[in-house]
Amino acid sequence: MSERRTDLVTPTNHSDRQPDSAPMANQDTVPDRPDGPAAPRSDSSARPTGGPPLDPAIRADPLGTIEKTAANSDGIDLHRTTVLIIGGGMIGCALAYRLARAGADVRVCERGGIASGTTAHGEGNVLVSDKGPGAELRLAQLSRRLWPDVLADLDARVPEHAAAVEWEPKGGIVVATTVDGAAALADFAAGQRSAGVHCTEMDAAQLAAAEPALTRDVTMAVHYPDDAQVQPAGAATALLAAAVAAGATVETGCAITGPIMHGDRLIGVQTGKGPRHADVIINAAGPWSGPVSALLGAPIAVKPRRGDVLITAPLPPTVFHKVYDADYVGAVGSSDATLQSSAVVESTRGGPVLLGSSRRQCGFDDRLRPDSLAAIARRAIRLYPVLADVAIMRAYGGFRPYVDDHLPVIGPDPRLPGLWHATGHEGAGIGLSIGTAELIAAAIAGGATEPGIAEFAVDRPAVLGLPESDSERPEFAADQFAP
């Protein structure tokens, strides 16, 4: 591999969230209310300071009770494995970190700049509150469980980058504002509790103490203490810095132009900088994963879904948790291509408040649309009336990798040996990144030739862009995807 680049992961200073000087790993507290005591978590000094080893329990059964293909005990030794990751966003950086720390020879090829796409246009959510029981929730729980050890490792390995993560385990509060919404939220929370999510209903006094500026027109509120937030670009660059410290190579301005084949196996990619070979090629190109996969000869139906965010001028402490309307879950799960919006309000360390959210399928049309921004503002003001008189500092939007069945695509592609995918996380990529990297690392280390998690498999009808019945047709074969 070519000379390692270390200048590509310079810490990023974001005006919306000013990093504190204290190490992230020592800020792992969850305040229940603005004036209440913070509940400390386990001391980070007790955590391992080396790279987290592959969790044997995860390797044996990645998400507990979800069926998986048995790993081959005589599988790949990552110290003799070369991995090429296409994409330098949060998923790609998490993969680079995890695989490099496991001993793999890792190269990241990013056509633009690191964390310059979807990652740069997100809110940094690490959530369990917005997912019902199922595979995606289990992946979110796995990721949330792994984050503290990752933070401790970053603090030990790359302390100059770790502060940029801006880890805030602030907790989340989901509110309903109608009678029907309250009933639906109560049912949703009950289902989550049955799946091991920590959440408690709040009465009016508790809610007023926790969020004094929140509207009193709330019919139900549920507190999720495990919801957290990071600065997404800062988190991605910190993970990549640790990967580089472990020997990874990073190439920016490195666009993929085609596959390199040996028989029916993908053994590398052609790039604008020349050929790049690897044992494992991972498509982590986010909303561009669809075009990348088609270029390599095994297309997947990952599409862009646009979302916009408003950022207020800096405010005194006003919002103390991530607070969102219960209809946010419905907007996330909707397949409607038209504008979907719901109220999401959360603070940042620098003082500005982030206002979301919206979802719309409009291809790669990058225009900010007044109807989307107006809908976000109206809904945010209904939750926090005080925001009506607050200036908006700026707005931004970006594209999220969307799959019609609302589940990510994680694992090897059975049509094209050598190709793996880690994409389709839509708006949850920041929160699911660490768990996704763990699953990929475990599968490669175990020599898996099939996806570890059936629900995330590549050969799903929604991923292949087929009707349900078409996936079992005898004539369905990899050669129909030849470039």
N, C-alpha and C positions, 0 to 999 in steps of 0.2 A: 504494500500500500504506500501511497505517496506521503510526503512529509506532513506531520500532524500540525493542524492549525489550532492555535490557542487564542488568537486574537478575535475570534468570531463570537465569543461568549462574554463580552464585556458587560459588567453589571449595568442594568438599565435604570435610569432615574425617571420615575413617572410622577408628573405633577399632581395627578389625582390621588396618589397614595404615596406619601413620603415615608420611606423605610425608617424604622426606628433603629437605634444603634445597638440594642440588645439582641443577642442571638435568638433566632426563631425557635430553636428547640427548647428554650427556657421560658417561652411565653405561652405555654399550652394550658390556658385557663378558660373556664366557661362562666362568664358572669350571667346570673339569672335576671338581674335588673340593674339599671344604671347606677344606683346608689348602694347596691348590696355587695356583700363580699364575694370575691372570686373563689371558685372551687378549684384548688390546684389538682392537676393530674400527677401521675407518677413522675418522679424526678428524672429529668433527661440524663443525668449522670449515671443512672442505673441501666440505661439502654446500651446496647452494643455500639461501639464507635466504628467498627469496621463495616464493610459492605454487607448488608443483610444477606444471609445465606438463603438458598432456595428452601422454602418452608416445606418439610417432608409431608405435612398434612395436606398442603395445597397441591403438591405434586401428586399425591395419592388420590385426592378428590378435591378439585379446585374450589368448588363452592358448596361443599358439605353434602347435600343430598341430590344434587343434579347429576344425572347419569353422564358418564364420560367413558371414552375409550381407554382401556388399560394402557398405561405407558409401558414401553419396552424397556426393561431394566438394562439392556445392553445398548442403550441409545447413544445419542451424540454427546461427546465430551466438549463442552463449550470452549475449553482452552485450545481446541483444534478446529474451531468453527469460525468461519468468516461470515459476517452478516452485513448486508447493505440495506439501510433504511431509507426509503424514499419519503422525504418530508421532514422538515425541521420545526414542526409545531409541538404542542404539548405532548401528543401521543408519541411522535417520533423521538422527542427528547427523553421521555420516560423510558421508552424502549432502549435507547442508547445507554442511558444510565444503568438500567437493570442488567442488560446483556453484557456491557463492558465490565461491570462489577462482578459478574459471574465468570469472567475470563474470556469472553468471546472477543474476536478481532472485529471491531465495529467501525463502519463508515456511514456517515449521514450525508445524503445528497439532497440539498435544498435548492430549488430553482431561484428563489428570491433571497430574503434574509431570514435569519432564525426568528421564529415566533412572529413573523410579519403578516400572517394570514388570519385564519380563524382565531388563533390564540390571542392575537393583539386586539381583537374586537369582542372579547368576551368579558364577563363579569367576575370570573374566577370562582365559580360556585363549586363547593364540595358538599353535595347534598345527599341525604337519605330521605328527606321529607317529601319529595315529589315523586316517589316511585312506589307502586303497589307491589305486593308479594310476587316474586318471580325471579327470573335469572338476572335481570338488570339490577334489581334491588340487592341481590346477593353480591353482585360485582361491586356495587356502591359500598356495601358494608365491608367487603374485603379491602377495598381501596382505603376507606376511612380508618380501618384497623391498622393498615400498614403505614399511613402517613407519619405518625410520630417517630417511628424508627428511621424513616427516610429523612425527616427533618434533622434528627440527631446526627445522622451520617453526613448530611450536607454541611452541618455546622462544624463537624470535625474535619471534613475533607477540604471543603472550599468555603471557609468562613466569610471570605470577602464577597461571595455571591449569595450565601445563605440568607442574609438579611433581606435581600430583594424578594424573597418568597412572600413575605408579609403574611404569614400564617395567622389567621384570626378565627379561633374556634368560638365564635360569638353566639352560635345557636340560631335557630330559625323559629319564627312564629307564623303559622298559617291561620288566616282568619276567613270566616264566612260572614256575609252581610245580609243574608236572606234566611228565612225559615227553611226553605228547601236546601239551601247551601249548607246550613248547619247540620241537617240530617245526613247529607252526603259526606261532609267532612268527618262526622262522627263514625260513620261506617268505614270510611277510608282509613282513619287512624286505628280503628279496631283491627282491621286487616293487617296493617303494618305492625302493630304490637304482637300479633300472632306470629309474625315473621322475625321477631327479635329486635324491632326498632324501638328505641327509647322515646316515648312521647307521652305528654300529659296534658289534659284539658286544663285551661286556665279560666278562673272566674273573672268577673269584671274588675274587682279590686286588684288582682294579680296582674291583669293585662294593663291597667292604668299605671301601676307601679313600674312595670317593665318597659312600657312605651307610652310615656305621658302625652305625646303629641298625636297619637293615633286616634282616629275617629272613634266616637263612642257608639256608632251605629254598627256594632259587631254582634252577631248572633251566636258565634262560637269561635274560640281560639284554641289552638293546640301548639304547645311548645315542643321543639325538637332540639335537645341540647347538643346533639352530635353534628348539626349542620355547621359548616365552616366556610371560610373564604380565603383565597390566595390572590396575589397579584399575578395574573396568568403569564404575562411575558417574563416577569421576574422569576416565577417558578420554573418555567421552561428553560431559561438560560442557566439557572442554578443547576438543574438536573444535567444539562449538557456540559456545563463546566466540570461537574464531577465525572461525567463519562470521559471527557478529554483527559482529565487527571488520571483516569484508569487506562488510557491508551487509545481512546477512540479518535477517529479522524473526522473532520467536518469540512465539507465543501459547500460553499454557497455559490449562487449563480451557476448552478450545475443542473441543467434541465435534462430530463430523461427523453431520449429520442427513439428508442426501440429496444427490443430484446436481443440477447445473445443466447442462442440455443445450442445444446449438444444432444442430438436426437430429439426426444420429446421432453427434455428437461431444460428449465431456465437456469442458466449458469452465470448470468450477468446482465448488464444493461449497457446500451450505448448512451453516451451523454454528450453534451456540447463540449466537454473537456476530454473526451476519449472514452474507451471502453473501461468498464468497472466490473470485475468478477467477484462472485461470492457464492458460498454454499447455500445461503438463505437470503432471499430478497423479500423485504417486507414493505408492502404498500401502505404507507401511513400518510397519504397525501390529503387527508381530510375531504372537503367537498370536491377536490380535484381527483379523488381516488377513482371515480368512474372513468374519466378520460385516460388516466394513467393505466388502469387495468386493461382498457381496450387497446391501448398502444402496445401493451405486452402480450396481447392475444387471448386474454381471459377476462372479458368485461364483466363488471358487477354494476348493479343498478343503484349506485350511490349518487344522490342528486344534491345540489345546493338548496338550502332553505335559508332565506335571509332573515336576520333579526336586527333591530335597531335599539340603541340605548341613548338616553339623555343624561347629561351630567350637569348638576347644579353648580353655582358658585359655592365656594367654601362656606360652611355653616358652623355655628357652635354645635356642640353635641345635641342631636335632634332624634336620630334613629339609632337604636342600640342593638338590634338584631337584624337578620335578614327577614323582612316581613313581606308576605305576599298573599294575594287573594286566592282562595281555594280553587277558583276557576282556572288558575295557572296550570294545574295538572291536566285539565281538559284541553287547554290550548296546546300543550306539549304533545298530547296524544292524538290530536286531531290530524286527519289526513287531508283536510280541506286546503286547497291551494291558495285560496283567497286570504286576505289579512286576518290573522288571529291575534288578539291582544289581551293582556291581563296585567294587573298591577303587581309590580315587584319593586320594592324600595329597600335600599341598603346603603349604609354609610361607608366611607373609606377613611383611612388613617389621616389623609391630608385635609379632610374636611368636606370635600364635595360629596354629594349623595348621588348614587346611581339609580336611574329610573328605567324600568323595563316593564313589560317585555312585549316583543312582537314576533310573529312568524308569518312568512309569506313565501310561496314558491314563485320565483320570477327569474329563474335561470341565474346567470351571473350579472344581471343588471345591478350595477353598483350605485344607483342614485338613491339619495335620501328622499323619502316621499313624505310630504306634509301630512297626509292622512294617517300614516303610521305614527309619526311623532306627536300629532295632536291626540291620537287615541291613548298613547302612553301617558301623556301629561294629564289628560282628563281622569284616567283611572288612578294615577298616583295621587292626585289632589283629593279624590274621594276618600282614600285611605288616610292621607295626611293633609288636612285642610291648610295647615301652615305653609305648605309648599306653593300655594297659589300666588304668594307675593315674592317668591324666590326667583332670582335670575337664572336662566339657563346659560351655562358657560360654553357648552358645545354639545354636539351630537355625533354619533358614529354608528356605522352598521357593518355587518359582515355576514359571511356565509357559513352555514353549519352543514356537516355531512349527514344527509337524511336518507333513511331507508323506509320503504312504505310500511313495513311491519314494526317500525319504531324500535328495533334492536340493533346493536352494533354487529359488525362482521369481524370475527376474531378467529384466526387459525389458518392452516394451510389450505391452498386451493387444490381440490382433488383433480381438477382438469389440467393443471400445469405444475408438475413437480418442481420444487424450488421456489415457488411463489407463495407468500403468505400475505394475509391482509390484517390490518388493525385499524379499522375505520368505521364510519357509520354511527358514531356516538351522538350525533346531532348536537344539542346544546349542553350535553352532560360530559363532554370529553375531558374537561379539567378534572372533574370529580372521579371519573372512571379510569383515568390514565394509569395510575399506579397499579391498580388491580389488573388492568389489561396487560401491562408489561410483565407482571408476575405470571399470568397465565401463559403468555407467549414463551417466557423463559423456561417455565416448567415443562411445556410441551416440547420445546426443542431439546432440552436436557434429557427428557424421557424418550426421545426418538419417536414422538407421535407422528403418525401419518394421517390422522384424522383429527378434526377439531376436538378440543377437550370438552367443550360445552355445546351440546346439541342445539340449544336455542340461538347460539351465535355462529352456527356453521355457515360456510360459504355457499353450500349447495341448497340453500333455501329458495323457494320460488320468488320471494320478494327481492332477494339479492340478485338472482339471475334474470329478473325482469319477466318472469313467466307466470301464467295462471297456475293455480295449485296443481291442476291435473297434468300440466305439461312436464313437470319435473320428473315424472315417472315414465315418459314415453321412451320406448326402446331406441328410437332414432336420435335421442338426445345424447350428443357426444361432444368431446372437447374440440374436435376438428371444425365444428361449425363456428368456432370463435377465432379461427386463424386470421391473422392480420391481413 
